[in-house]
Amino acid sequence: MTLGERQGDEKNDSKYCGVETEFNDDMPQLLSLNIHGGFDFVVAPLMDPAYRPSLLVSSNGGSGVLPFAGSDLVLSPSQWSSHVVGKISSWLDLDSEDEMLRRDSEITLKQEIAWASHLSLQACLLPAPKGVTCANYARCVNQILQNLSNMQLWLRIPLEKPDDDDDDDDGDRSPNSMQAEEHRDSWEMWNSFRTLGEHHSQLSVALDVLSSLPSVNSLARWFGEPVRAAIINSNSFLTNARGYPCLSKRHQTLVTEFFNHSIQIVISGQQMQNLPTGTSVPNSHNSNNQSEGVEGMQRHPLRSYLDYIAYLYQKMDPLPEQERFELGYRDYLQSPLQPLMDNLEAQTYETFEKDTTKYIQYQRAVAKALVDRVPDEKASTVTTVLMVVGAGRGPLVRASLQAAEETGRKLRVYAVEKNPNAIVTLHSLLKIEGWEKLVTIISSDMRCWDAPEKADILVSELLGSFGDNELSPECLDGAQRFLKEDGISIPSSYTSFFQPVTASKLYNDIKSHKDLVHFETAYVVKFHRVARLTSPQPVFTFNHPEDSTKKSNHRYKKLQFDIPTDTGSALVHGFAGYFDAVLYKDVHLGIEPSTATPNMFSWFPIFFPLRTPMCVHPGIPLEVHIWRCCGTSKVWYEWGVTSPSSSPIHNCNGRSYWVGL
């Protein structure tokens, strides 16, 4: 059974739940018991745990057949591929001081993964590194990955608290717990392993969820990492008043986050003691009406745990309409638009024009400006001149005219647009909407147009994901000459924001291009598998109209970010960029997370990658520098890190990424 269905979320892998099993040389029976027990797949050992290559060599000279769990014929190819995740032998210790154990581990690891690849398994679960050092283990896995097909390798990592986690218990500590405290944060173990493995895209994580959880900030790091599965042992469950398994509130929240990030749950361990017997569980934990199993077959010992996980899945709120619309864009790298250099296509206009929230905000701003500009007693006699610069196919013209009607003000509109194809649409709208006496269409670049009169209000929607990255400052500087001295610009100001993020998927997608250009390009991205490591900070602010005689739009900013102590160490793959704009007075528009305009989809954040990810630690500031550089024909950004260590300055002279003037 799948855990359930969620509206608009049909591609979510987390609705499939697996079970970790012990070795069984009868794979068909093992699979049948667990699939009929309600699980979607098994995480099963492929080799007898008693096997050691050195023992085989000493007993028969190495000519024996390896003791796998049957042959590849015992299951169909689709069963192997869809229902089995290979579990690599847990005794492996590739960094052992014992040379024979280390050698046996290397041989067995390669044999088991070769066999799993032969079976076309989608994934194999690697055992967690045994000690502080994992260099040889990582080396061997990296060797395997160089020649592996499409199979994923899940490295098992215990979700342990960092030593300095504020949530640590303060009671007496046993020698075992004291020894455990000497171990580093388990994220450090993962980071060391994947760094040694060159951040390979087929290496991912299976988190062992324990009964005690790290802090919220520490957990949040993992949602920017390539976590494929979360293994929850039965001993991490509590018991409710009726004697059935349940999870703590913190565990429930974590599991819900796993679902939201398409992370599959795997249940492990033994049935809880004193669990009520029978073939059903309370309705609150078993809203799935599927059969409890095959007639005459004993109920699966872990079925109650599965039913509880299904209950958590099914009680989740459905995705909002906006999130459903954006599903296909999640973590997809898009090149930012260049509306000044390129003419937008009809499909692009169509998408943005559907964003009613944006145009409602613009209408509110224009309405407030009209009321401030023309008092009530002059509403019938004074005509306000409003210019829409970058009119596109007319949505701002429509919003401005609606604002005039709403406030009872008279309006004369100039719609200035450089795209000749959009001009065709605007002319047709004059007749369709009855705008002939109200709107004058100007086919021109706003920077070149000689206006017949000056404007009271200048309206534009030239903002990009980073505020100024679609050259709004340059365009509005060029248009400012036909705004009256006391005229109003909508927007009146906008500020960009920067935030360090863990974004393993985005990094690997960029890395796959194997060139410098892609690492020095800023991308528009709907973030999903991303960990935001600390609050965003403001970068550049532009005001319109610009009263200063200093007209340069060159900018430079140094930012210092402090990672919260309870987060632990983290890897920065790059920086998320946002903007917040003041349209007029208290009417704002933006995507900066803490103040984002609800239900608006015109802008996704922008992502500035780092060529080499930067490991950051609490107590050591992350110092970032960013420049907005202006040339005669282009504008570009340069960025780099100087603490905790130095990175190259990215995109020097705009060699890889720029915006054309």
N, C-alpha and C positions, 0 to 999 in steps of 0.2 A: 504494500500500500504506500502511496505517497502521503506526505503529511497533510496535504490539502492543496487547495487552489486559492490564488489571490488575483483579484481583478487586475488585468494589465500586466501581470508578472509571470507570464507563462514560460519565460526563459530562465526562471530562477532555479538554479541547481540545488539550492538549500531545501527544496521540498522533498528531496530524496534523503532518506536516513539509513545509515549502515550500522553494522554490528561487528565488533572485533571478536574473532574466534581463536580457539586453540588449534594446534595442528591436528588434522584428520586426513588419513590417507584415502578416505572415501569421499572425494570432493563432491560427487553428485548428491550423496546423502546430506553432506554438510550444507550445501547450497539449498537443497529442497527444504530442510528443516527451518532454515532461517528466512527464506523467501516466503514460505507458507506461514511462518510466524509473524509476518508483516513487514520485515525489513526489505529494503530495495537492493542492497548489496552487502557483501561480506568483505571484511579485511582479514584475509586468511594467510597463514604461513604456507609457502610453496615447497618447503623442504623440511624433512624430519629434523627436529632440533638437536637430535643426538649426533647428527652427521658432522664429521670433521675431516677435511681432506688429508691431514697427516695420518689419521687412523686408517683411512682407506688405503693409502699408499703402503703403510707398513703391513697391512693384512694381505693384500693381493697384488701389490706392485703397481697399483693405479689403473688396472684394467677393468675394474668393476663399473657397473652402471650407477649413475648418481641416484640416490634414493629420493626422487621427487614424489609429490603426491599424485601418483598415477601418471598417465600420459596426457598429451594434449587432446586425445580422442575422447576422454571421459566426459567432456562438455563440448557443446557446439561453439564455434568461434564467436557467435553473438552472445552466448552465455558468459564466456571468458571476458569479453570486452565490456559487457553491460553490467555484470553482477559481481565481478571479482576485482578487488584491489589486493595486489600482492603485498604480503607482510614479510619484509626481509628479517632474517633470524635475529632475535634480540640479543643473543650472546656475543655478537660481533663486537670486537674492540680493536679498531685499526690503529690506535695510538698506544696500545699496551706496551709495557716494558718487556713483556714475555715475547720473545721473537717468534716462537712457534704459534702462539695465539694470534699474534699480529699477522703472520703469514697465512694462517688458516682463514682469518677474517677477510683478508684481501681476496683470496681465491674464491671464497664462498660468496662474497658480495658480487663479484663479477659473474659467477655462475648463475646466481639467482636472478639478477637483473637481465642477463642474457635469456634465461628461460621465460621470464615475464614478458620480455619484448617479443619472443617467439610466439607467445600466446596472444599477443596484441592487447595486453592489458592497458587500460587508460592511465593507471597510476600504480606506484609502489610506495609503501610506507617504510622509510628508513628509520632504524633505531636512533634514539637520541645519543649524541656524543657522550662518552662515559666520563671523561675527566675535563680538566680545565683546558687542555690542549686538544685540538682536533685537526691539526695540520695534515697528517697523513690521510685521515678519513676524508677530508675535503679534497685532497689531491686525487685520491682514487675515484671519488664521485665525479670530479671534474673530468678525469680521463674518460669515464663511462659516458658522460653527457656529450662529449665531443662527437661520439658516434651513435648516439641514441636517436631513435626515430621521433615519434610524437608523444611518447609516454612521459608523464609527469613523475617526478620523484618528490615525495612529501617527506621532509625531514621532521621527525617527531621532536617537539620542543615543549618541555613542561612550563606551564604558565605560572611561574613562581614569582614571588615578591622580590624586588630588589632588597639588598641588605638594609638600606636606609629608608625603606617604605614606612610612611607614618602609620600605616594600618597594622604594623607588626604587633603581635600580642606582647604584653609586658610581664607575663607570669614567669615562674621558674622554668628554666630551659634545661633539657636533658643534654647529655654529651652528644647524642646524635644530632639534635637540633643545632647545638653550638657548632658542630662540624659542618652542618649544612649551610650555616651562615657564612662560612668561608667561601662558598661558591658565589660567583658573580651573578648578576642579573641574567636571567635566561635569554633576554633579548641580545645581550652581549655575545652569548654563545652563537645564536643565529647569525648575528652580524659578522662575526669572525668567519664563520663557515661560508656564508654566501660571498664575502669579500675574497676569500681564498679561491672560491669557485667562480670568480669573475662575474658575479651577478647574473648567472645563467638563467634564461627565461623559463627553463623547464624544471628549475629547482624551486620548490615552494615549501610551505609550512603546514604541519598538522599540529595544532596546539592541544596539549594535554591539560584539560581543565580540572583543577584540583578543588578540594573542599574549601580552601581559603584563597581569596582572590587579591591581587594587587590593587593599588589605587585606581580611580577612574582615569586619571591622566596616563598612568602606566599602561593600562589596557588600551587606551585610545591609539597608542603608537601602532598597534598591530593592524589597524584598519587601513593603513597605507602600505602594509606588507602583503606579499603574495600568499595569504592564508587560504588554503583550500578546504581544510577540514578542522573540526573541533571534536576531540575525543573526550567524552564525559564518562567517567567511571561511576558505577553504581554507588560506590561509597561516598560520592560527592552529593548524593541526594539526601534530603531530609524525609521525614515521615509525617503525613498530615494526621488530622484527628481521627480519620477513618482507617488509618494504617497503610495508606497508599503513598507511593513516592512523590515527592515534590521538590522544588528547588527554592533556595532563598531568594529574596527580592533582587539582590545584586546579581545572582546567577540568572534569574529570569530576564533581567534587563540585558545582560551580556548575550544570552541566547537569542534574544530578539534582534540585537545588533548583528549577530552572526547571520541570521535569516536575511536581514536587510542588505548584507554584503555578499550574498550568494555563497556563504560558507556552509558546507554540509556537516551535519551532526553525525557522529559515530558513537554508539553506546557500547561500553566495555564493562567487564567485570562480572561479578556473580549477583544472583538475586539477593535482595535485602532479606535479612532474617525476619521471621514473623510476619511476612507479607501475607495478607488475606488470600485464601485460595478461591478458586472458582474460575469461571470463563468470562467474566465481565468485570468492568470497573465502573466507578461512578460516572454519570453522564458528563459531568463537567470535565472529565479527563478523557472521554471517549466519544467525541462527536462524529467520528468517522464511522459510517455504517457498514464498512466492509466486513467480510467474514472473519471470525476469530481464528480460522485455520481450517485445515482439511478434517473432515469427519473422522473421528477415531484417533486423531493426532493430539498429543498432549500440548497444552498451551505453552508457548515459548516462555522460558523463565524470565526473560527481560521485556516481555510484552507490556507490562504496566509502565515501564520507563518510556517505551516507545509511545504509548498512548498519551503520556503526559507531555512529551515533546510535541506530539501532534496537536494537543490542546493549545499549547503556547503558540504554535504556528497559526492555528485557525482563529485565534482570538485577536490577532493583529489587525489593526485598522487597514482598510484598503488603501492603496496608493492614491494620493490626490490626483486630480485630472492633469495638473501641470507635470507632476512626476511621471505619469504614464506617457505623456507626450514626449518627455525628454529621455525615456528609457534607451532609445537607440543611439543617443548621443553620449551616453556615460563613458567617461575615460577615453573619448575619441579625439585625437589631435586634429584640429582644424587650423588652417592658415587664416589669420585675421583678414577681414575685408580691407580693400584699398579703394574706397568709394571715390576718392579724389582722382586717383590715377586710372581706375577702371570704371566702366559703366555697369551698374548693377543690373541683374537679369530680373525678369518678371517674377520668377519663382521666389527670389530673395525678397523682393518687395512684398509679395503675397504673405510670406511667413511673418515679417515684421508688422505688417498692417493688422494682423490678427491679435496683436498684443493690446487689447483694449485698456488694460490697466495703465500702460504708458500714456496713451492719449487722453485718458481721463485726468491724469496728473497735469498734462500740458493744458488741457482745457481749464482746469482749476487755476493754474498759474496765469493764463491769459485773462481769465475773468477777474481775478484780483488786480492785475495790472490795469485793466480797463477802468475798473471802479476807482482806483487811485488816480488814474490819469484824468478822468472826466467826472466831475461831481454830478450828482443826480439832476441838479437844476439845469445843467448844460447838455444832458444826455441826448436831447432831440436836435440840438443845433451843432454840436461839435463832432466832426468825423475824425477818428483816429486812423493814422496811417500805420499799417502793420505789414512788415515784410517777412515772408517765410523764405529763408535762404537755405537751399537744399530741399526743395519742396517734394522731390520724389514723385509719387503718384497722388499726392494731395491729402494725406491723412492729417497733417498739421494745419493745412488750409481749412479743412472741415472742422477740426477741433476749435480753431480760432473763430470761425463764423458761428459755431454753436455757442461759444463763450459770449460773443457779442449779442446774440439773441437772448441768451440767459440773463444778461445784465442790462439789456435794453440800450446798448451803446451802438453808435453808428461806426461802421468800419469800412476802410478801403484797403484791399489786400493786393500786394505784389507777390507772386509766386515765382521765385528765381530758381532755375534748375539747369544744370549743365548737360544732363543726359538727354540726347535728342529723342530717344525712345520713350522716356518718361514724359517728355513734352507732348508727344502724341496723345498719351492718356489724359494729361491735364486739359488739353483742348477739348477732348470728348466730354470730360466732366463739366466743363462750362455749360454745355447744353443740357446734359443729363440732370445736373444739380441746380440749374438755373442761376449760375454764378456770373452771367455775362456782365452785369452792371456792378458787380462787387469785386471781381478778381481780374487782375491783369497778369498775363503769363509772360515771363521773361526767359528766353532761351539763352543763357549765358552763365559763365563761371562768375560767381559772386565777387571774386577778386578783380574782375575786369570790367564789370558793369558800371556804367555811368547812370546813376539814378536820377530821374527827373525831379524828385523832391526827397526830403529827408524823412526818415521813419521815426515814429513815436515809440514803436515796439519792434524789436528784431527777434524772430523766433527761429530756432534751428534744432536739429536732432543729429548733430555730427559726432556725438560721443561714442567712444569705443569702450571695450571692456576695461581698459586702464584709464578711462577718461579722455586723455589727450592723444591716444595712439591712432586715431583716425584723422588727426590734424585739425581738430576743432580750433585750437588757438590760432593757427596760421590762417584758417578760413575766416574766422570772425575778426581777426586783426584787419584782414583785407576788406571786410564788409563794414567795419566800424565807421568808416568815413561818411557813409550815408545814414548814420544814426544821429539824431539830434543830441545836442550837448547834455540835455536832461533826459535823454531817451533811456528805454529799458531794454536790457538784453535778457532773453529767456533761452537757455539758462544764464544765471548771473554769475555762477562760479561752479567749479568742480574740482575734486581732490582725488588723487589716486592713492591706493593703499597696497602695502606689501606684507606678505606673511610666509614664513618658512613652512614647508610641507614635506612629509614623507609620501612619495608617489612612485612606488616600485614599478607598477605596470607602465606608467607613462615613461619612466626612465628606460625601461627595456624596449619599449616601442621606438623611442628615439635612437637608442643604441643599435637597434637592428639595421639602421641605415648605414652604419659603419663609415660615417664621415663627420667632419667638423661642422658643416653648415647646419645640420639639424639640431646640434647641441647649442647653436648660437641663434636660434630662432625662437620667437615668442609664439605660443599657440593659444587659441581659444579652446577651452575644454569645459565640459560639464563634469565637474569632479564627483567621483563616487568612491573608489577605493583609494582614498587619500586621508592621511592623518594631519590635521592642522595642529602644529606643535605649540603655538602661542598666539596671542592676539595680534591682529593686523595693526600696522602703524602707518600713519599718513606719509605720503612721499611728496608729490608735486601738487600745487594749487594754482589754478588760473582763474582770473576774475574778468568779467566783461560787463560794461565796456572797460577797457584798460586805460586808466587815467595817467599812468606813469609815462614819462617821456622815454624811459628805457624799454625798447620794444623787443629785446631778445627773448626768445622762448627757450633758450638753453637753460637746463636745470641740472643741479647736482645735489644729492642727498646721501648722508651717511646715517645708517640705522643700526641700532644695537638691540638685539633680542635676547631675553633671558629665558631659558627653558625652566619651567616649574620644577622644583626639587623632587616632587613625588612622581614626575614623569619617568625619571631614569634617563639613560642615554638614548639618542635617537639618530637616525640618518636623514639628512636633508638632501633631497633630490633636486630641489629647486624652490621657486617662490611663486605663490599664488598672487595675482594682482586683481584688484577690484577698483570701483570708483563710487563716489557719492557726489551727487550734483544738487545744488540749490537752484531750482527753476525760478522761483520768485518768492522772496520772504520765507514763509514757513512751508512752502510746497517743495518737497524734495523728491529725488528719484535716485535709486542706487542699488548696488549689489553687494556692498560691504556687509558681511554676514550679520553684524550686530544691529544694523539699521536698514537692512535690505527691504525694498518695496515688495510687499506680498503679491504673489500671483502674477509676477512679471517675468517674461521669458525672452525678451529681446536680446539680453546679454548673458553669456556665460563668462565665468572668470577667465583670466589670461594666465598662462604658465610660462615662467622664465626658468629654463632648466640649468643645471650645473653639469659641466662636462665630467667631473668626478664628484660623486656624492660626498658630502661633508658630515663626519660624525661629530655630534655635539653632545656636551655633557652639562648637567646642572652645575651652576656656579661659575661656568666659563662662558662669557657672552659670545653670541654669534654676531659678528660685525659685518655688515653688508654695505656696499657702495653701489649706487646706481646713477647713471648720467642720462640726460636727454640731450642729444647732440643735434645741431641744426646745420645743414649745408645749403648750397644754392639749389639743389635739385632733390634733396631727400632729408628726412628726419629719421634718426635711429636711436636705439638705447644701447648702452654698454653697462655691464654689471659684473661684480666680482665680490669675493669674500676675503677678509683679512684676519679674521679670528673665528675659531680657535687655530686655524692655519690659513695660509694664503692659497687662493685659487688663481688661475689666469684671469685677466680681464676678458670677459666674453664679448664677442662681436666688435672688436676694435675697428674703428673707421667705418662701421656698418658693412663689414665685408660679407656678412652672411644674411643679414635681415635688415630691411629698412622700409620706410613708408615714403612713396614717391610724392613729390610736390606737384 
